[in-house]
């Protein structure tokens, strides 16, 4: 939920710096809500490597480097057994754990 505690004054009553601070604060709150929506929708979906990289805003090559870690969840699909899919829920959990242990991944 967005914080409206700083909206008691009209825009005309706020100084330029206060308006900027207010706008920045509101934008930050909207960004948090948007990220929660994006990361939580379709959480059971299987992602291609390109989709997983795009979701995390990293290059495909960076994501392929991540795939060298056997703890990154993946599923082999297709008759040839060469196509990989990444469970979105598992990927987000992997990122959460990796971000908590960032000092180990240096």
Order of alpha helices (4+ residues) and beta strands (2+ residues): alpha-beta-alpha-alpha-beta-beta-alpha
